């Protein structure tokens, strides 16, 4: 890969790259912005904001997503769907207290380990009316109920994750939603 290509690295994370007026290519390294200074043979020189310059193996570089895709709510919207791009996008959203992200029909929820005002009856009603389109456990619950009623077919929701990931919290939220919508389901 030459200097003009948008690239990302498998490890450490390098993401959105754009050529600046000085000809350098900005990148993201381990969640820090940097620039690809040059690529020569099997190595690329990368400058981090703190002034540190790193050498990376050129073969480990992958195409990067444009800046406009930073924080998309569905990972399927990424131009390049690779591990560094997915992790960068999840971290970008998490740092803004946006803990829900879609990956096609799958909802990815990251435990914020703090209280975030993302729940309540008013939000359940907003998702039910389709007034809010962003990924959320409420949207998943509403879709499951709607499709169950429309298609007369059972629905399943799988909640998985490691210990402390927030599985029980999501399960409780789903149960609360279904109880609030009991009149529709019954």
Buried (B, 14 or more C-beta within 10 A) or exposed (E): BEBEEBBBBBEBBBBBBEBEEEEBBBBBBEEBBBBBBBBEEEBBBBBBEEEEEBEBEBEBBBBBBEEEBBBBBBBEEBEBEBEBBBEBBBBBBBEEEBBBBBBEEEBBBBBEEEEEEBBEEEBBBBBBEEEBEBBBBBBBBBBBBBEEEEEEEEBEEEBEEEEEBBBEBBEEBBEBBBEBBEEEEE
